[in-house]
């Protein structure tokens, strides 16, 4: 093949410098992270703007995760079939479109729709990881994933800081999304001129029925959790939604088992090697996204409530800066850590550090210094865990399944985050200061304890995954 060189069996790379590919993928990953966190500091303000409850406004965040959960395995599968670069461009384009819808929105339903379209861009992360595995020599894969993970961490904090700067100057949420649209458009151009497709293409067809069933049971589950306080946990509507979620989920599992080209290959979800990795991702996603929304609300709670810092939207982003710095450091070191201990044990270390940070703020949250210290430790954990999850998801699968394997791992992480957002919103709504709608301190303490336990469980599962990794040979 003219203009190309063979790096390893199954991997063909054009002579274009690898650093350009890494730059394009890192920029795109950063923009996706920006859209995931950009609304978090705005949630308390949006409650006032739209006259919505905590549970209702939580859908501005949850809708993005839910759409990502459905789109990720679909687009990852398409990436394996037709080329990952095409799908990366598509996801980045959806991010531009969703951002424009949000920027033009003047009602909560329209904003939620725009956030859902934005959320589909979550598929870009596993597509980028699959591209790295296809393109980079084996010895440099973990380092490259670590770099992308680092930029994702920067994007997460940058999104909150940009939101804070804008919120200090206007009460409108529109400028935030115009900025997101512009940056996403730049990412589209950069990917188009810098990235390229390599690797083995897989055959098959798209499982649209599987996508419809997956989205249906997830919506039923999350709607039941978010509306439990308003409708009553024993009401017919809530119980009916839970029953519908269980029934449709069972149908979805059967459809995936019988389909010749399933949306989610169940052996990549619950196989002997895949189940521990995906369970760890589910638990870590639950804790990670839950902590984001909890900290934002806690910081902005007036101290007159008996807790909170009475901070501004900008303060939320500034308090996250220590996490950004430590995440940068740990992400760039993650490759060496995984090379020495393996991705599973690295994930256990990262999840353990994350649990320590959550636990710190669960018991010690009276001072801003407690938050800053906890965020610094949290950044260390996220940096190591992000990189390890990406490598663990594709470590033992054939090359032509790297995109969907990474997509399944991202799927369960998004599901964990979606459920976490709904549960914590329900707790904050149900445990309030007497005579008010303001969440009581105990609601936050309980919520932080739950996300801490989730991170601890993720670390334990990762340890089990590490033990199992010694018993089964790697797939070439």
N, C-alpha and C positions, 0 to 999 in steps of 0.2 A: 504494500500500500504506500503510495507516494506521500512523502511528507509526514510519515508516521514511524514510530519506533515501538517495538514490543518490550514492555517492562517485565511482565510476568505472564504466565499462561492465563489467557482469558482477559488480559488487560492490555489495551492498545492506547497509546497516548500520542497525540500530535506533538510536533516539535515546539508548540507554543509554551512559554515558560509556565511552570506549575504555580508560581506565585501569583500570576494573574488570575488563574482559576480560584485560588484560595482567597484572593482579595474580593472577587465577585461574590463568592459564596458567603464570605464573612459579612459583607455589606448587606446582602439579602437577609441573612440570619438576624442581623442587628435590627433591621427594619421590622421584621416579624415580631421580635421581642418588644419593640417600641409599641406596636399596635396592641399587644397583649396587656401592657401595663399602663398605657396612656390614660385610660379612663379611671383607673383605680383611685387616684386622689380626687377625682371629680364626683365620685359616687355620692358623698354626703350633699354636695351642692346640687346635683341633679335631682335628689329627692325633693328639694325645695322648689326647683324650677318646674318640675312636672307634677308636684303634689303627690308623689308616690311613696309607698312604704318601703322599708328595707328589703323585704322579700321581692317586691316588684322591681325595684331598681337594680337588684342583684342580677337580673336577667341581662342587663347591659354588659356585664362581664361574663355571665354564664353562657349567653347565646354564642359568643365568640368561641368559647371552649367546646360547646356542643357541636357547632358547625365544623370545627377543626377535627373533632372526633370522627365525624362521618366522612369528611373530605379526605382525611389523611390516608386511610387504607385504599380508597378509590384512586386518588391521584398517584399514590405510590405504586399501585398495581399498573396504572397507565404508564408510569415512568419506566417500569421494567419492560413493558410491552413496546413502547414507541419512542423511548428516549427520555432521560431525566431532564435534559436541558429544556425540552419543549414544555414539560410539566412545571418546571421551575418558573419559566416565563409566564405560564398560565396563572400560577398561584400568585406571582407578583402583580400580574394584571388585575386579578380579583381584589388584591389589597388596595390597588389604586381606586377601583370602582367602589368598593365598600367605603373607603375613606371619603369619597365624594358624596355618597349617599348620606353618611353621617354629618358631613359638613353642611349639607342642605337641609338637614332634619330640623323640624320644629315641634315634633311630638315624640313621645316615648316609643310607640310602636315602630315608627320609621327609623328611629335611632337604633332600635334592637335589630331591625332588618339589616341595616348597614353594618352593624357589628357582626352579624352572622356571616355576611359576605366577606368581611375582613377576616373572620376566623378561619375561613377556608385556606388562607395562606399558611396556616400551621403546617400544612403538608410540605412546605418548602424545606423544613428542617430535616426530616428523614430523607427527602430527595437529595439534599446537599450532602448528607452523610453517605448515602449510597454512591453519589458521584465521587466523593473522596475515596471510597473503597475501590471504585472502578479505575480511578485515575492515578492515584498515588502509589509508589512502591510500598510494600508491606511495612517496611521499617519506619516509614514516615506517616502512616495512617493515623496512629494515636496522637501524634503531635499536631497534625492538621485538624483532627476533630477537636483537640484542645483549644486551638486558635479560634475555630468557629464558636465553640462554647464560650470562650472569653468575650467575644464580640456580642454574643447573645446576652451575657450578663451586663455588659455596658449598655446595650440597647434597652434592657429593662429599666435600669436606673435613669438613663437619659430620657426615656419617655416620661417618667414622673417629674423630672426636673423641668423639662420643656413645658409640661402641663402647668407646673407651678408658676413658672415665669409668666406664662400667658394669663393664668387665672388671677395673678396679682394686678393685671391691667384691664381685664374685662370680665364680665360675668357670663359671657357667651362661650359655649363649648365649640362653636364652629371653627375658630382659627386653629385649634389643636388638630383637627382632622384635615384641614387644608395643608398643613405642614406635613402630616403623615402621607397624604396623597402625593405631594411634591417629592419627598424623599423616596417613596416607593417607585415613582416614575424614573428617578435617577438609577435606582437599583435595576429596573428592567433594562435600561440601556446598557449598564455595566455588564450585566449577565449576557446580553445579546452579543456583545463584542468580545468578551473575555472568556466565558465558559465554553465547554465543548462536551459532546457526548462520546463516551467510550463504553466498553464492556459488552457483555452478551445480552442480546434481546430475548425476552421470553414471549412465547405465543399465548393464545387464549383470547377471551372476550370479557367484556365488562359485566359485572354482576349488579345491575341496577335494582333488582328485587331485594338483594341482600342489603344494599344501601338504604332502601326505603324501610325495611324491617328494623335495621339498626337504629335509624333516626327515630322511628316510631316508639320503640321501647325505651329509648333514652329520654325522649320528651315526656312520656308518661311518668317515668320514674322521677325526673327532676321537677316536674309540675306538681306531683304529689308531695314531694318533700318541701317545696317552696310555699305551697298553699295549705300545708297541714295546720298551721296556727290559725289562719283565717277561716278555713272551712271546718276545722275540727278533725283531729287525727282518727276519730272513730266514725266520721261521716261517710255516707255512701259514696260520695264523689272521690274522696281520698282513697278509701279502700278499693274502690273500683279501678282507680288509676294504678295502684300497686298491683292489683290482680292482672290488669291489662299489660303492664310492663313485664310481669313474669310470663304470661302466656305468649306475648309476641316475642320475647327473648327466646323462649323454647322453640317457637316456630323458626326464628332466625338461625338457631343452632342447627336444627334439622335441615334447613335450606342450605347452609354452608357445607354440611356433611354430604348432601346429595348432589350438589352442583359440581359440574366438571371444571368450572373456572370460578370458584367462590371468591367473594369479596375479601374474606379473611380466611386464609388457610389455617384451620384450627390447630394443626400440629405446630404452627408458628406462634399460636396463642397459648395452647395448653400442653404442648409436647414436653417430654421429660426435661429437655434442656431449656425450653422456652418459658415454661410456666414460672419458675423462680424469678427469672429476669423480668418478666412482665408483671408479676405480682409486686416485685420491688418497685417497678416504675409506677404502678397504680398507687401504692402507698406513699411514695415520695411525691407524686403529683398532687395527691390529696393534701399532704402537709404543706407543700410549697405554695400552691395557689391559695390555699386557705389562709396562710400567714400573710400573704400580700394584702388581701382585703381587710383582714383583722387589724394589721398594723396601721393602715391608712385611716381607718375609722377611729382607732384608739388615739392616734396622734391629734386628730382634729376635734376630739371631744373636749369641750370646755372643762377646765379644772373645777368649776363649780359643781360638777357632777360627782366629785369626790375622787376622780381619777382623770387620766388624760392630760395632754399638754397644751390644749387650746391652740394648736399649731395651725398654720395656713396650708394651703395646697402645696406651696413651694417647700415648706418645711418637710413635708412627706418625702419629697425627692432628695432634699439635702441630707436628711437623716439616713438615706440609703447609700450615700456616697462611700462610707467605709466598706459596705458590702461589695460595691463595684471594684474598689481597689484590691481587696483581698481575693475577689473572684478572678480578677485578671491574673494575679500572681499564681493562684492555685491551678487555674486552667492551663497555663503554659507549663506547669510542672506535672500535669496529669498524665502526659505521655510517658514520662520517666517512671512515674508511680505505677502505672498499669504494666509497663514493661517488666518491672521488678516483681510485682505482686500478682498481676493479672487483673483484668477489668472487674471481676466479681468482688475481689477483696478491696479494690480501689473504691468501688461503689459502697461497700460496707463502711469504709473509712469516711467517705463523703457524707453518707446518710447519718453516720454517728455524730459527726461534727454539726450537721444540720439539726439533729435532735437536741444536742447540747445547747445550741443557740435558742431553739424554741423553748426548751426547758428553763433556760436562764430568764427569758422574758415572762414565762408563766409565773414564776415565783418572785421575780424582782423587776417591777415595772413602774416604780414610783418616780424615777429620775430619767431624764433624757440620756444621761450617761449609760444607764442600763440598756436603753434601746441601741445606742451607738455600739456598745460592746457586743451585744447580741448580734447586731447586723454584721459586724466584722467577722465573727465566727461563722455566721450563716454563709457569708460570701465564700469562705474557705471550703465549706461543705458543698455548696452548689457547684463551685468550679470543678471540683474533683468528680462529683456525682454525675454532672451533665456529660462530661467527656466519657466517663466509664459506661454510662447507659448507652450512649451511641455506639461504642465499640462492642459492648456485650450483646446488643440486639442483632448484630450481623456477623458475629465471630464464628458461628458454627452453621452457617447456611450457605448454599451454593451461590455463586456470583450472580446468577440471573434472578435471584430472589432477594438480593440485598435491599432493594427499595421497599418491597412490601414487608420484609422482616422489620426494618427500621420503622416503617409506617405503623405496623401493629403495635410496636412498643410505644410510639407516640400516641396512638389511639388510646391505650389503656391509661397512659399518663394524663391525657386530656379528660377521660372519663372520671378519673380520680379527682382532678381539679374541679370538674363540673359538679360532682356530688358534694365535694367539700364546700364549694361556694353556696350551694343550696342549704346544706346542713348548718353552716355557721350563721347564715342569714336567718334561718329559722330560730336558732338559739338566741341571737341578739334581739329578735322580735318578741320572743316568748318570755325572756327573763329581763324585766325592766324595773327601773326605779319606781316605787309606788306612786301612783297618780300621774305618771308621765309615760311617754313612749320612748324615753331614752334608755338604752340598754344599761343594765346594772353591771357593776364591776365583776360580779360573779359570772355573768354571761361570757365576758372576755376570758376570765380565768379558766372556765370550763372549756371554751373553744380552743385556747392555746394548749391546754392539757391534751385535748384530743389530737391536735396536729403534731404535738410532741410524740405521743404514743404511736402515731402513724409513721413518723420518721424512724423511731426505734424499731418498729416492726420491719420497715424497709431494710434497715441495716442487718437485722437477724436473717431475713430471707436472702439477702446478698451473701452472707456468710455460708448459708446452705448451698447456694448456687456455686460458690467457690469450691466447696468440698466436692460437689458433683462434677465440676469441670475437670477434676483430676482423673475421673474414671472413664470419661467418654472422649474418644479422639476427635480432633477438629476436622470439619468438613473442608476439603480443599476446593 
